């Protein structure tokens, strides 16, 4: 899997790219995502995620994580359209590091754990999971819990 990560300069000392890639690859394996896939991840601040939340979701506030799945667009593309590079472009995730800090404090766990939760949640959205109705919320929550347990077992 090709993983493109951008971390805001003010957070580069707080979070490691290799660790993020390990989490993403674990989710890839857990969800049987093709090795011929690609996704992007941006770790940013509240101002940037606020702008994106307003522009794309019409929500005038910062949020913790945004997912921009490509699979919805691919699903509606004509059958004869082929991705030129042969990769499945999953989409992009944006995480607000300040929101992760705030939520980690609220939930009384390390910021690292909160980033794991947000990253898993974002990837599951890229893969088509949602929490818009109780049944789907339950399925998504169960996958998040199972993947978090895998992370613990592997000591990531």
Phi and psi in degrees as a GROMACS rama.xvg file:
@    title "Ramachandran Plot"
@    xaxis  label "Phi"
@    yaxis  label "Psi"
@TYPE xy
-89.5577  128.008  UNK-2
-124.999  119.157  UNK-3
-104.799  117.491  UNK-4
-120.968  132.972  UNK-5
-123.745  126.69  UNK-6
-117.628  127.225  UNK-7
-55.1772  141.402  UNK-8
-55.7972  -31.5718  UNK-9
-74.1056  -9.2675  UNK-10
-114.253  -1.94159  UNK-11
-58.4137  -31.6152  UNK-12
-84.0628  -9.6623  UNK-13
-93.9345  -24.3333  UNK-14
-143.868  139.315  UNK-15
-104.681  133.795  UNK-16
-59.3507  -43.0792  UNK-17
-61.0265  -41.0457  UNK-18
-62.8864  -44.7613  UNK-19
-59.9563  -43.6298  UNK-20
-63.1219  -37.8492  UNK-21
-62.9678  -41.0288  UNK-22
-64.144  -46.4066  UNK-23
-60.9385  -44.0603  UNK-24
-65.7457  -34.3015  UNK-25
-65.0789  -42.3911  UNK-26
-64.7088  -41.0037  UNK-27
-55.4253  -47.539  UNK-28
-66.4472  -45.3322  UNK-29
-61.6814  -31.9543  UNK-30
-102.535  8.30245  UNK-31
54.3031  45.1555  UNK-32
-83.4225  135.399  UNK-33
-55.2404  141.427  UNK-34
-65.2675  -21.2005  UNK-35
-90.13  51.7638  UNK-36
-128.949  170.061  UNK-37
-149.732  145.447  UNK-38
-151.144  162.361  UNK-39
-120.289  151.056  UNK-40
-138.198  132.353  UNK-41
-123.396  128.026  UNK-42
-105.762  119.572  UNK-43
-140.27  -169.022  UNK-44
-104.498  179.284  UNK-45
-64.3794  -36.0374  UNK-46
-62.7591  -46.6568  UNK-47
-67.1877  -44.4367  UNK-48
-69.4357  -30.3514  UNK-49
-61.6684  -46.4358  UNK-50
-59.1416  -45.1141  UNK-51
-66.058  -40.5765  UNK-52
-63.1779  -40.0561  UNK-53
-68.8386  -46.3809  UNK-54
-65.0318  -44.8464  UNK-55
-99.6079  -25.23  UNK-56
-120.101  1.91848  UNK-57
56.9879  32.0244  UNK-58
-108.213  116.468  UNK-59
-90.1298  64.3276  UNK-60
-165.914  157.848  UNK-61
-71.1557  159.756  UNK-62
-138.765  176.424  UNK-63
-86.4836  -42.4232  UNK-64
-148.587  140.94  UNK-65
-125.416  140.856  UNK-66
-121.399  135.737  UNK-67
-121.961  84.019  UNK-68
-72.1153  139.765  UNK-69
-90.7128  -21.2821  UNK-70
-62.0605  -29.6923  UNK-71
-63.1333  -41.1494  UNK-72
-69.8556  -39.8044  UNK-73
-65.661  -35.1274  UNK-74
-65.1323  -27.3794  UNK-75
-97.3847  -1.64572  UNK-76
-73.9853  148.575  UNK-77
-57.8138  148.527  UNK-78
-60.6705  -26.7925  UNK-79
-81.5222  -9.42199  UNK-80
-77.7513  124.666  UNK-81
-113.572  142.073  UNK-82
-70.5513  124.011  UNK-83
-56.9586  -37.5684  UNK-84
-92.6685  0.658008  UNK-85
77.1206  2.80778  UNK-86
-94.0742  148.956  UNK-87
-88.4026  110.732  UNK-88
-85.5929  104.324  UNK-89
-72.1173  -38.3373  UNK-90
132.342  -159.601  UNK-91
-131.662  150.552  UNK-92
-123.97  140.825  UNK-93
-124.724  126.619  UNK-94
-119.385  133.851  UNK-95
-88.1487  114.074  UNK-96
-65.4797  -40.2406  UNK-97
-60.8103  -36.2626  UNK-98
-67.8882  -36.5214  UNK-99
-62.3001  -41.5913  UNK-100
-61.7837  -47.7593  UNK-101
-60.4575  -47.1993  UNK-102
-70.007  -34.2842  UNK-103
-62.3572  -41.8423  UNK-104
-63.3597  -44.2619  UNK-105
-62.4714  -38.6736  UNK-106
-91.1571  -1.69031  UNK-107
57.3266  46.7285  UNK-108
-137.092  167.682  UNK-109
-63.5921  152.375  UNK-110
-58.6554  -37.4713  UNK-111
-55.6495  -42.5591  UNK-112
-64.3345  -41.1606  UNK-113
-65.1656  -40.2259  UNK-114
-63.1293  -40.7715  UNK-115
-57.6976  -47.2734  UNK-116
-60.0998  -47.4404  UNK-117
-65.3221  -40.3253  UNK-118
-65.7611  -46.2558  UNK-119
-59.8231  -46.8379  UNK-120
-57.6661  -45.8828  UNK-121
-63.6297  -43.161  UNK-122
-64.2849  -42.5038  UNK-123
-60.4457  -36.6441  UNK-124
-62.5882  -41.7974  UNK-125
-59.9064  -30.389  UNK-126
-89.0225  4.4202  UNK-127
102.334  -2.1125  UNK-128
-72.7401  152.844  UNK-129
-151.696  167.791  UNK-130
-130.344  35.5873  UNK-131
-79.6748  -21.9237  UNK-132
-134.338  155.05  UNK-133
-51.8167  -43.6911  UNK-134
-62.9585  -46.3944  UNK-135
-68.3145  -34.9369  UNK-136
-62.0344  -41.9088  UNK-137
-63.8605  -43.9779  UNK-138
-61.5475  -46.1005  UNK-139
-65.3227  -44.3189  UNK-140
-61.4095  -40.8588  UNK-141
-62.9895  -40.1393  UNK-142
-66.7268  -42.2866  UNK-143
-58.5455  -46.2395  UNK-144
-62.2037  -44.3566  UNK-145
-63.5122  -41.5034  UNK-146
-69.7497  -39.725  UNK-147
-59.7705  -38.3506  UNK-148
-64.7817  -39.9305  UNK-149
-61.4069  -39.5755  UNK-150
-62.0896  -44.794  UNK-151
-60.8199  -45.5561  UNK-152
-63.0259  -32.8854  UNK-153
-89.8695  -3.9654  UNK-154
66.7234  31.5936  UNK-155
